Amino acid sequence: MTAHLSAVLRPLAPHARVVTLRPYRALSATIVPDLGLRLVFPSGAQGVRFAITNPVFSAARLGRRAILITVARGLTRRYCGNAYMDWNGFFVSLLVCTSARGRRYTSDILFRRPKASTPPVTPRPTPPSAWAIAMAYAAFGPVPQVAIRKRVVLKQGTRVAVLRVRRMWLLPGRAILGFALSRSGGRPEALDSAVLYRGRSQWRQVPTTLTCVTSAAAGGVACALALARPKGPVRRWHLVVMTGLGPARLSW
């Protein structure tokens, strides 16, 4: 089919990109107005959960396994949005940007399960949680910290939750970011994942270890992200959290 198209239209012909799922994957894709991008997940017990941040883009479910992202025709400016997906414990963050050209256009992204590892996994000692590390240092005196005090409110019908970033502890060789997800009435909202980025125009993911403690009495989830202490100043931090009410982002 591609051979019968002109050289101008050939880059716009449908073609698929295969991506192996991991516990977390960050991807990017280009979408051309009038064409669209389809995301196809493997068959499983659960359907895919999906949310996109920019209202310029429209998303439609095609059954339990597929999602079609489209953008209105006539757009001349470049628009971008983040699409957050959760399928059977695998989390995907997809940056989608519009383009009038089709040089990097992809019509389909096909996600596949990771191959099962045959060699046995050697048990390793469980590392101490971020809370345990912070409390251990606090036992010997005050811990240097940076107060942040940022919050965002999430609403879905009558369900309301608040994401708060409280402080960052500065320990020798590492830092620990403390944040909480609380709810207003009803059961505490679930917190599925948390990803930390740094940078202004170009975000770079920061390797972290997440520890959360659920407290029904306090009405929420208290969490800590352990990371290597930055060697120099960080101009901008971004925390992206996937909750039962969808994605939430805080920047400071």
Buried (B, 14 or more C-beta within 10 A) or exposed (E): EEEEEEEEEEBBBEEEEEBEBEEEBBBEBBBBBEBBBBBBBBEBEEBBBBBBBBEBBEBEEEEEBBBBBBBEEEBEEEBBBBBBBBBEEBBBBBBBBBBEEBEEBBBBBBBEBEEEEEEEEEEEEEEBBBBEBBEEBEEEEEBEBEEBEBBBEBEEEEBBBBBBBBBBBBBEEBBBBBBBBBBBEEEBBEBBBBBBBBBEEEBEBBEBBBBBEEEEEEBBBBBBBBBEEEEEEBEEBBBBBBBBBBBBBBBE
